[in-house]
């Protein structure tokens, strides 16, 4: 705390567990007044050139700071955690602070990193060897037991390799066999965090390299659902295979991250509806990391997986809370999109996350034309209703 006070002179000592809200991190103050009320201030009935001011302001706000882009960069902290000098780059504050930071670098890189790397190598090797051996056994209850034992043991070794401190809440709501576990997505280690407390059948795309070796080994012992790149684009094929898995109540619950990309631990974005069209019981899980000890968010546009893992393994620790929420089923009067939104809202409330309607795919794609057309239609309806057209 004294380091932070030195950086931010005159600022009150922050509470240890309080983080800045997303709004506090913004560089502009937005007016969330709906279009109808905003334009109603400008005129009464007919179209006027002043109407364009509303759209111009919204455009400028999006250019300066939109709601989506800032969710794909690390959240800012209220206090310095000795991992970075400031939120920008190296900035000299004092000799004492510099000495403390250098000592921290030596501890993290010379002591913690080698130990963590060794544990990670043991965990990965054990996972590959163990699942390969279990995969040779005939299907039986013994094979399922050994498979779960290998997965749990190796996952716990990998969590130790990250100095993980995980607090699981409401364990009575843990996902059951034949169900679907859905969670918000911050990092690739989310799966390890959850598997540390129970086994799941993973769903994902087939990879190459070391990840591909692990996938091929684990699928022999556990009914994971891996898709080829060509299959993942076939939504009907994906839905069919997932339904077949859920229909077998003896199989492990499926673990799915419906956002489809990593968000920076402050928000929950749109859930893709495919996971909610399968049927069956949904078990929501909220995951919230404590950034004071290490930034778990993976900005895949900035760091490759090797750089990301190096950052994680040289942080102080990975501390997070996991909440198991009560199971949810789709109501008769709601479609898959409404059900997905209801589950997302429950996760956001429990995790203290901001709920956003945007598709996480905007991380790499442009805004769909339908979003633009929706604003145009709303404005046209206003003019028709007011008798301008």
C-alpha positions as CSV (number, residue, x, y, z in Angstrom):
1,X,0.0,0.0,0.0
2,X,2.8,2.4,0.7
3,X,4.0,1.9,-2.8
4,X,0.7,2.9,-4.2
5,X,0.4,5.9,-1.9
6,X,3.8,7.0,-3.2
7,X,2.6,6.7,-6.8
8,X,-0.8,8.4,-6.1
9,X,0.0,11.1,-3.7
10,X,-2.9,12.5,-1.8
11,X,-5.2,9.5,-2.7
12,X,-6.9,7.7,0.2
13,X,-5.6,4.3,1.2
14,X,-7.7,1.9,-0.9
15,X,-9.6,-1.1,0.5
16,X,-7.7,-4.4,-0.2
17,X,-10.6,-6.2,-1.9
18,X,-12.0,-3.2,-3.8
19,X,-11.3,-2.9,-7.5
20,X,-12.2,-0.1,-9.8
21,X,-15.5,-0.5,-11.5
22,X,-15.4,-0.6,-15.3
23,X,-17.0,2.8,-15.4
24,X,-14.3,4.3,-13.2
25,X,-11.6,3.1,-15.7
26,X,-13.3,5.0,-18.6
27,X,-11.8,8.2,-20.0
28,X,-15.2,9.6,-21.0
29,X,-18.5,9.9,-19.2
30,X,-21.4,8.4,-21.2
31,X,-25.0,9.5,-21.2
32,X,-27.1,6.4,-21.3
33,X,-30.3,8.2,-22.2
34,X,-32.3,6.3,-24.9
35,X,-32.4,7.6,-28.4
36,X,-36.1,8.6,-28.2
37,X,-35.6,10.8,-25.1
38,X,-32.3,12.2,-26.4
39,X,-33.7,13.3,-29.7
40,X,-36.9,14.5,-28.1
41,X,-34.9,17.1,-26.3
42,X,-33.7,18.5,-29.7
43,X,-37.1,18.9,-31.3
44,X,-40.8,18.1,-31.1
45,X,-42.0,16.5,-34.3
46,X,-40.2,16.8,-37.6
47,X,-36.8,15.8,-38.7
48,X,-34.1,18.4,-38.1
49,X,-30.5,18.5,-39.0
50,X,-29.7,18.7,-35.2
51,X,-30.7,15.0,-35.1
52,X,-27.3,14.1,-36.4
53,X,-25.7,15.4,-33.3
54,X,-26.9,12.4,-31.3
55,X,-25.4,10.0,-33.8
56,X,-22.2,12.0,-34.1
57,X,-21.7,12.0,-30.3
58,X,-22.3,8.2,-30.2
59,X,-19.8,7.7,-33.0
60,X,-17.2,9.8,-31.2
61,X,-17.7,7.9,-28.0
62,X,-17.2,4.6,-29.8
63,X,-14.0,5.8,-31.5
64,X,-12.5,7.2,-28.3
65,X,-13.5,4.3,-26.1
66,X,-16.1,1.7,-27.0
67,X,-17.6,-0.9,-24.6
68,X,-16.0,-3.9,-26.2
69,X,-12.3,-3.1,-26.9
70,X,-11.6,-2.2,-23.3
71,X,-12.8,-5.7,-22.2
72,X,-9.8,-7.2,-24.1
73,X,-7.1,-5.5,-22.1
74,X,-6.0,-6.2,-18.5
75,X,-8.1,-4.5,-15.9
76,X,-6.4,-1.7,-13.9
77,X,-5.8,-2.1,-10.2
78,X,-6.4,0.3,-7.4
79,X,-3.0,-0.6,-5.9
80,X,0.3,-1.7,-7.3
81,X,1.1,-5.5,-6.9
82,X,4.8,-5.3,-7.6
83,X,4.4,-7.1,-11.0
84,X,4.5,-4.0,-13.1
85,X,5.9,-0.6,-12.4
86,X,2.7,1.4,-13.4
87,X,-0.2,0.8,-15.7
88,X,1.9,2.1,-18.6
89,X,5.7,1.4,-18.4
90,X,8.7,1.6,-16.1
91,X,8.5,4.8,-14.0
92,X,11.1,5.5,-11.4
93,X,9.5,6.4,-8.0
94,X,12.1,5.9,-5.3
95,X,15.3,3.9,-4.6
96,X,13.5,1.9,-1.9
97,X,10.7,1.0,-4.2
98,X,13.1,0.0,-6.9
99,X,15.0,-2.3,-4.6
100,X,11.8,-4.0,-3.4
101,X,10.7,-4.6,-7.0
102,X,14.1,-6.0,-8.0
103,X,14.0,-8.4,-5.1
104,X,10.6,-9.5,-6.2
105,X,11.8,-10.2,-9.7
106,X,14.7,-12.3,-8.4
107,X,12.2,-14.3,-6.2
108,X,9.7,-14.8,-9.0
109,X,12.1,-15.7,-11.8
110,X,14.9,-17.5,-9.9
111,X,13.0,-19.4,-7.3
112,X,9.3,-19.6,-8.2
113,X,9.6,-20.1,-12.0
114,X,11.9,-23.2,-11.9
115,X,9.8,-24.8,-9.2
116,X,6.6,-24.1,-11.1
117,X,8.0,-25.3,-14.4
118,X,9.1,-28.6,-12.8
119,X,5.6,-29.1,-11.4
120,X,4.0,-28.3,-14.7
121,X,6.2,-30.7,-16.5
122,X,5.3,-33.4,-14.0
123,X,1.6,-32.7,-14.3
124,X,1.6,-32.7,-18.1
125,X,3.7,-35.8,-18.4
126,X,1.6,-37.6,-15.8
127,X,-1.6,-36.6,-17.7
128,X,-0.3,-38.0,-21.0
129,X,1.1,-41.2,-19.6
130,X,-1.7,-41.8,-17.2
131,X,-4.6,-41.3,-19.6
132,X,-2.8,-43.3,-22.3
133,X,-2.5,-46.3,-19.9
134,X,-6.1,-46.0,-18.7
135,X,-7.3,-45.7,-22.3
136,X,-6.0,-49.3,-22.9
137,X,-8.5,-50.7,-20.4
138,X,-11.9,-52.0,-21.5
139,X,-14.9,-49.8,-20.8
140,X,-16.0,-50.4,-17.2
141,X,-16.6,-48.7,-13.9
142,X,-13.0,-49.3,-13.0
143,X,-11.8,-47.5,-16.1
144,X,-14.1,-44.5,-15.3
145,X,-12.8,-44.4,-11.7
146,X,-9.1,-44.5,-12.8
147,X,-9.7,-41.9,-15.5
148,X,-11.3,-39.5,-13.0
149,X,-8.5,-40.2,-10.5
150,X,-5.8,-39.4,-13.2
151,X,-7.6,-36.2,-14.3
152,X,-8.1,-34.9,-10.7
153,X,-4.5,-35.7,-9.6
154,X,-2.9,-34.1,-12.7
155,X,-5.1,-31.1,-12.5
156,X,-4.2,-30.5,-8.9
157,X,-0.5,-30.8,-9.7
158,X,-1.0,-28.1,-12.5
159,X,-2.8,-25.8,-10.1
160,X,0.1,-26.1,-7.6
161,X,2.4,-25.2,-10.5
162,X,0.5,-21.9,-10.7
163,X,0.5,-21.4,-6.9
164,X,-3.3,-21.5,-7.2
165,X,-5.4,-20.6,-4.3
166,X,-9.0,-21.4,-5.2
167,X,-12.1,-20.9,-3.1
168,X,-15.1,-23.0,-4.1
169,X,-18.5,-21.9,-2.9
170,X,-21.9,-23.7,-2.8
171,X,-20.5,-27.2,-3.6
172,X,-24.0,-28.6,-3.2
173,X,-24.7,-27.2,-6.7
174,X,-21.7,-28.9,-8.4
175,X,-22.6,-30.1,-12.0
176,X,-23.9,-33.7,-12.1
177,X,-23.4,-36.4,-14.8
178,X,-25.6,-35.9,-17.9
179,X,-25.6,-32.1,-17.4
180,X,-24.0,-29.1,-19.0
181,X,-21.6,-26.8,-17.0
182,X,-21.3,-23.3,-18.5
183,X,-19.0,-20.6,-17.1
184,X,-17.6,-17.2,-17.9
185,X,-14.2,-17.3,-19.7
186,X,-11.1,-15.4,-18.6
187,X,-8.2,-17.7,-19.3
188,X,-7.2,-21.1,-20.7
189,X,-6.6,-22.2,-17.1
190,X,-10.3,-21.9,-16.4
191,X,-10.7,-25.6,-17.3
192,X,-7.9,-26.6,-14.9
193,X,-9.4,-24.5,-12.1
194,X,-12.7,-26.3,-12.5
195,X,-11.2,-29.8,-13.0
196,X,-9.3,-29.3,-9.8
197,X,-12.6,-29.8,-8.0
198,X,-14.3,-32.3,-10.3
199,X,-14.1,-34.1,-13.7
200,X,-15.7,-32.8,-16.9
201,X,-15.9,-33.8,-20.5
202,X,-14.2,-31.0,-22.4
203,X,-15.6,-29.6,-25.7
204,X,-13.3,-27.9,-28.2
205,X,-11.4,-27.8,-31.4
206,X,-8.6,-30.3,-32.3
207,X,-5.2,-28.7,-31.9
208,X,-1.7,-29.6,-33.0
209,X,1.6,-29.6,-31.0
210,X,1.7,-30.4,-27.3
211,X,-2.0,-29.5,-26.9
212,X,-2.8,-32.0,-29.6
213,X,-0.8,-34.7,-27.9
214,X,-2.7,-34.1,-24.6
215,X,-6.1,-34.1,-26.4
216,X,-5.4,-37.5,-28.2
217,X,-4.2,-39.0,-24.9
218,X,-7.1,-37.8,-22.7
219,X,-9.9,-38.7,-25.2
220,X,-8.8,-42.4,-24.9
221,X,-9.7,-42.4,-21.2
222,X,-12.5,-39.8,-20.9
223,X,-15.4,-39.0,-23.3
224,X,-14.1,-35.5,-24.3
225,X,-15.7,-34.1,-27.4
226,X,-13.1,-32.8,-29.8
227,X,-14.0,-31.4,-33.2
228,X,-12.0,-31.0,-36.4
229,X,-11.8,-27.5,-37.8
230,X,-14.2,-28.4,-40.6
231,X,-16.7,-30.0,-38.2
232,X,-16.8,-27.0,-35.8
233,X,-18.4,-24.9,-38.5
234,X,-21.2,-27.4,-38.9
235,X,-23.6,-26.3,-36.1
236,X,-26.0,-29.2,-36.6
237,X,-23.2,-31.8,-36.3
238,X,-21.9,-30.2,-33.1
239,X,-25.4,-30.0,-31.6
240,X,-26.0,-33.7,-32.5
241,X,-22.8,-34.9,-30.9
242,X,-23.4,-32.9,-27.7
243,X,-27.0,-34.2,-27.5
244,X,-25.8,-37.7,-27.7
245,X,-23.3,-37.1,-24.9
246,X,-25.9,-35.5,-22.6
247,X,-28.4,-38.3,-23.3
248,X,-26.1,-40.7,-21.6
249,X,-26.6,-40.0,-17.9
250,X,-23.5,-42.1,-17.0
251,X,-21.1,-39.7,-18.8
252,X,-19.4,-36.7,-17.2
253,X,-21.0,-33.3,-17.4
254,X,-19.9,-31.2,-20.4
255,X,-17.9,-28.1,-19.7
256,X,-18.6,-25.2,-22.1
257,X,-17.5,-21.6,-22.2
258,X,-20.3,-20.0,-24.3
259,X,-18.6,-16.6,-24.8
260,X,-16.2,-18.3,-27.2
261,X,-13.2,-16.0,-26.2
262,X,-11.4,-14.7,-23.1
263,X,-12.8,-11.6,-21.4
264,X,-10.7,-9.5,-19.0
265,X,-12.3,-10.6,-15.7
266,X,-14.5,-7.6,-15.5
267,X,-17.5,-8.5,-17.7
268,X,-19.6,-11.3,-19.2
269,X,-20.4,-11.0,-22.9
270,X,-23.0,-12.6,-25.1
271,X,-23.4,-16.4,-24.7
272,X,-23.7,-18.2,-27.9
273,X,-27.1,-20.0,-28.1
274,X,-25.8,-23.4,-29.3
275,X,-25.0,-24.7,-25.9
276,X,-28.6,-23.9,-24.8
277,X,-30.3,-25.6,-27.7
278,X,-29.1,-29.1,-26.6
279,X,-31.6,-29.6,-23.8
280,X,-30.9,-31.0,-20.4
281,X,-29.9,-29.2,-17.2
282,X,-27.6,-26.2,-17.2
283,X,-25.2,-25.8,-14.2
284,X,-23.9,-22.2,-14.2
285,X,-20.5,-21.4,-12.7
286,X,-19.1,-18.0,-12.0
287,X,-15.3,-17.6,-11.9
288,X,-13.7,-14.4,-10.6
289,X,-9.9,-13.9,-10.3
290,X,-8.2,-11.6,-7.8
291,X,-5.9,-9.4,-10.0
292,X,-3.9,-8.2,-6.9
293,X,-1.7,-11.4,-7.1
294,X,-1.5,-11.9,-10.8
295,X,-3.4,-11.2,-14.0
296,X,-5.0,-14.4,-15.3
297,X,-6.6,-12.8,-18.4
298,X,-5.2,-14.0,-21.7
299,X,-5.0,-11.3,-24.4
300,X,-4.5,-13.7,-27.3
301,X,-4.1,-10.7,-29.7
302,X,-1.1,-9.5,-27.8
303,X,0.5,-12.6,-26.3
304,X,1.0,-16.1,-27.7
305,X,0.4,-19.1,-25.4
306,X,4.0,-19.4,-24.4
307,X,4.4,-15.7,-23.5
308,X,1.1,-15.9,-21.6
309,X,2.1,-19.0,-19.6
310,X,5.5,-17.3,-18.7
311,X,3.6,-14.3,-17.4
312,X,1.3,-16.5,-15.3
313,X,4.1,-18.6,-13.9
314,X,6.1,-15.5,-12.9
315,X,3.3,-13.8,-11.1
316,X,2.9,-14.1,-7.3
317,X,-0.1,-16.5,-7.4
318,X,-3.4,-17.3,-9.1
319,X,-6.2,-16.5,-6.6
320,X,-9.8,-16.9,-7.6
321,X,-13.3,-17.6,-6.3
322,X,-15.6,-20.2,-8.0
323,X,-19.3,-20.2,-7.3
324,X,-21.5,-23.1,-8.2
325,X,-25.0,-21.7,-9.0
326,X,-28.3,-23.6,-8.7
327,X,-29.1,-25.7,-11.8
328,X,-31.3,-24.1,-14.4
329,X,-33.6,-25.5,-17.0
330,X,-35.2,-23.9,-20.1
331,X,-38.7,-22.7,-19.6
332,X,-41.5,-23.5,-22.0
333,X,-42.1,-19.9,-23.0
334,X,-38.4,-18.9,-23.7
335,X,-36.2,-19.6,-26.7
336,X,-32.5,-20.6,-26.6
337,X,-31.4,-16.9,-26.7
338,X,-33.6,-15.9,-23.8
339,X,-32.4,-18.9,-21.8
340,X,-28.7,-18.0,-22.5
341,X,-29.3,-14.5,-21.4
342,X,-30.9,-15.6,-18.1
343,X,-28.0,-17.9,-17.3
344,X,-25.5,-15.2,-18.2
345,X,-27.3,-12.7,-15.9
346,X,-27.1,-15.2,-13.0
347,X,-23.4,-15.7,-13.5
348,X,-22.7,-11.9,-13.8
349,X,-24.6,-11.1,-10.6
350,X,-22.8,-13.8,-8.6
351,X,-19.3,-12.9,-9.9
352,X,-19.8,-9.1,-9.6
353,X,-19.2,-8.8,-13.4
354,X,-20.7,-6.3,-15.8
355,X,-23.2,-7.8,-18.2
356,X,-22.7,-6.8,-21.9
357,X,-24.9,-7.7,-24.9
358,X,-21.9,-7.7,-27.3
359,X,-20.5,-10.8,-29.1
360,X,-17.0,-11.6,-28.0
361,X,-16.2,-12.3,-31.6
362,X,-15.9,-8.5,-32.1
363,X,-12.4,-9.0,-30.6
364,X,-11.3,-9.9,-34.2
365,X,-14.4,-9.2,-36.4
366,X,-16.3,-6.1,-37.4
367,X,-19.7,-5.1,-36.1
368,X,-22.5,-6.9,-38.0
369,X,-24.6,-4.8,-40.4
370,X,-27.7,-5.9,-38.5
371,X,-26.6,-3.8,-35.4
372,X,-26.3,-0.7,-37.6
373,X,-29.7,-1.4,-39.3
374,X,-31.4,-1.8,-35.9
375,X,-30.5,1.8,-35.0
376,X,-31.7,3.0,-38.4
377,X,-35.0,1.2,-38.0
378,X,-35.5,2.7,-34.5
379,X,-34.9,6.2,-35.9
380,X,-37.3,5.6,-38.8
381,X,-40.0,4.4,-36.4
382,X,-39.6,7.6,-34.4
383,X,-40.1,9.7,-37.5
384,X,-43.2,7.7,-38.6
385,X,-44.7,7.9,-35.1
386,X,-44.2,11.6,-35.0
387,X,-45.7,12.1,-38.4
388,X,-42.6,13.3,-40.1
389,X,-42.9,10.8,-43.0
